[in-house]
């Protein structure tokens, strides 16, 4: 077990990502004490699972004396959570997060950030369609990328501490601006989820007999879409609302490409279709070669 990076880490939101991080921190000895903060019966469930040392539904109490606070609730709740915990943050503490949107999250955190508290936003690009503390697992982060988006003039030592935490959890690290992050994730994550929700929604709106047969005879492609569309609806609602500009820009590009593909099918342009499918197959192979499949 490695030397602890932090005496006390508070994770606010013990869903899939938060509970997986708690497990990784405990397994790797990254923190001496891991505290869970969440609503309802979630803190008690986290304690029963043995993935944290302490748990409470009082968020201000959860962050008291914490060296690192990780916001892992849906991104839409970021501002409200920061307003609650800001008075309880100790000088020198680090605030980070795991949100799939960065610019809006930073904008929600900064107005509440006390002087002397460091901000190192992060996004571990990992996950499944499952949610809740029972579905977390420490290996979730292995070989995946974590993107950090620290504001200008952030203390490099604080950035490195957060980076090292994610490295010990098994992740690869990349630093970029919040704006660039949101544009990249709009195409690699947000648009695919939007398409999946739309395709599965279309199937649900078919007449009853056809809809039943779609489910009964689901081919691998449709099953993959249903897996993605089974993701946490609150989380994805917040992602789309808080990254709307980048998503709408990428969606417009996708719509134009889809129209061109529709035209190629209508006019029997086999060479155009084969050219596109060959290019996309090469991209799939590149994803496999990068061990991100």
Secondary structure, DSSP 8 states (H G I E B T S, - for coil): ----SEEEEEEE--SHHHHHHHHHHHHHT-EEEEEEE-STTHHHHHHHHT--SEEES-HHHHHTT-SEEEE-S-GGGHHHHHHHHGGG--TT-EEEE--S--HHHHHHHHTT--TT-EE--EEE----S--SGGG--GGGGTT-EEEE---TT--HHHHHHHHHHHHHTT-EEEE--HHHHHHHHIIIIIHHHHHHHHHHHHHHTS-HHHHHHHHHT--HHHHHHHHHHTS-HHHHHHHHHHSHHHHHHHHHHHHHHHHHHHHHHHTT-HHHHHHHHHHHHHHHHHHHHTT--
